[in-house]
Amino acid sequence: MIQGGDPDSKTAKAGQALGMGGPSYTIPAEILAKYKHKRGALAAARTNNPQKASSGSQFYIVEPVSGAHSLDNEYTVFGEITSGLEVITKIASVQKDQSDRPVKDIKMTIKMEN
């Protein structure tokens, strides 16, 4: 799994724990059983909350070929990577620190299409 969207990551120091930054709002869950956590699924990250409301900015992309089906029906899946899956594998395989953050920053650019 790779995660992005934490605005604190843009100015974070090496070794700084991330994953809690973002706007003060959440987005209501839109969990639909037909959308699964297969490889390439784009989903909304969230803190543990009873409504399963999504983070206002953070997201993750499923990397394992086998998917991450333990997350099915628990998190909002809102998209799918349709090309460039090899880039996800490359990002997931870089050297990471004790917080599971890449030792060298990786900048992601995302283009949404309908």
C-alpha positions as CSV (number, residue, x, y, z in Angstrom):
1,M,0.0,0.0,0.0
2,I,1.2,3.5,-0.7
3,Q,-0.4,6.6,0.9
4,G,-0.5,10.2,0.0
5,G,-2.4,13.4,0.7
6,D,-1.0,14.4,4.1
7,P,-0.3,18.1,3.6
8,D,2.3,17.9,6.4
9,S,4.4,15.7,4.2
10,K,5.4,18.6,1.9
11,T,7.6,20.2,4.6
12,A,8.3,17.2,6.9
13,K,11.8,16.5,8.2
14,A,13.4,13.1,7.7
15,G,12.0,10.6,10.2
16,Q,9.0,12.7,11.1
17,A,5.8,10.6,11.6
18,L,3.1,11.5,9.2
19,G,-0.5,10.4,8.4
20,M,-2.5,12.6,10.7
21,G,-2.4,15.9,8.7
22,G,-5.2,17.4,6.7
23,P,-8.2,19.6,6.9
24,S,-10.3,19.5,10.0
25,Y,-13.3,18.0,8.1
26,T,-14.1,14.5,7.0
27,I,-16.1,13.2,4.1
28,P,-19.1,10.9,4.6
29,A,-18.4,7.3,3.8
30,E,-19.5,6.0,0.5
31,I,-18.8,2.3,0.9
32,L,-20.3,0.2,-1.9
33,A,-19.9,-3.6,-1.8
34,K,-19.2,-3.7,-5.6
35,Y,-15.9,-1.7,-5.1
36,K,-13.2,-4.0,-3.8
37,H,-9.7,-3.4,-2.6
38,K,-8.0,-5.0,-5.6
39,R,-4.6,-4.1,-6.9
40,G,-4.8,-0.5,-8.1
41,A,-7.8,0.5,-6.0
42,L,-7.7,4.2,-5.0
43,A,-9.4,4.7,-1.6
44,A,-9.9,7.3,1.1
45,A,-7.8,7.0,4.3
46,R,-9.5,7.7,7.6
47,T,-9.0,7.6,11.3
48,N,-11.0,5.0,13.3
49,N,-14.5,6.4,13.6
50,P,-17.9,4.8,13.9
51,Q,-19.3,6.5,10.8
52,K,-16.2,5.3,8.7
53,A,-16.0,8.9,7.5
54,S,-13.0,9.5,5.2
55,S,-10.1,11.9,5.6
56,G,-10.5,15.2,3.9
57,S,-7.3,14.8,2.0
58,Q,-5.5,11.5,2.5
59,F,-5.8,8.5,0.2
60,Y,-4.1,5.2,-0.4
61,I,-3.5,2.9,-3.4
62,V,-3.5,-0.8,-3.1
63,E,-0.3,-2.3,-4.3
64,P,-0.2,-6.1,-3.6
65,V,-1.3,-8.3,-6.6
66,S,-3.6,-10.2,-4.1
67,G,-5.2,-6.9,-3.1
68,A,-6.2,-5.9,0.5
69,H,-9.6,-7.5,0.8
70,S,-9.6,-7.2,4.6
71,L,-10.4,-3.5,3.9
72,D,-13.4,-4.3,1.7
73,N,-16.6,-2.7,3.1
74,E,-14.6,-0.8,5.6
75,Y,-13.1,2.1,3.6
76,T,-14.5,4.2,0.7
77,V,-13.0,3.0,-2.7
78,F,-13.4,5.9,-5.1
79,G,-11.2,5.1,-8.1
80,E,-8.9,2.7,-9.8
81,I,-5.4,3.1,-11.3
82,T,-5.9,2.1,-15.0
83,S,-2.3,2.5,-16.2
84,G,1.1,2.7,-14.6
85,L,0.7,0.0,-12.0
86,E,4.4,-0.7,-12.3
87,V,5.0,2.8,-10.7
88,I,3.0,1.8,-7.6
89,T,5.2,-1.3,-7.2
90,K,8.3,0.8,-7.7
91,I,7.2,3.3,-5.0
92,A,6.2,0.5,-2.6
93,S,9.6,-1.1,-2.9
94,V,11.8,1.9,-2.0
95,Q,13.9,2.0,1.2
96,K,11.8,3.2,4.1
97,D,12.5,4.5,7.6
98,Q,11.1,3.2,11.0
99,S,7.8,5.0,10.3
100,D,7.4,3.2,6.9
101,R,8.1,6.5,5.2
102,P,10.4,6.6,2.1
103,V,13.9,7.7,3.1
104,K,13.9,10.0,0.0
105,D,10.7,11.9,-0.7
106,I,8.6,10.8,-3.6
107,K,6.3,13.4,-5.2
108,M,3.1,12.1,-6.7
109,T,1.1,13.8,-9.5
110,I,-2.4,12.5,-10.0
111,K,-4.7,13.1,-12.9
112,M,-8.3,12.2,-12.5
113,E,-10.4,11.1,-15.5
114,N,-14.1,10.2,-15.8
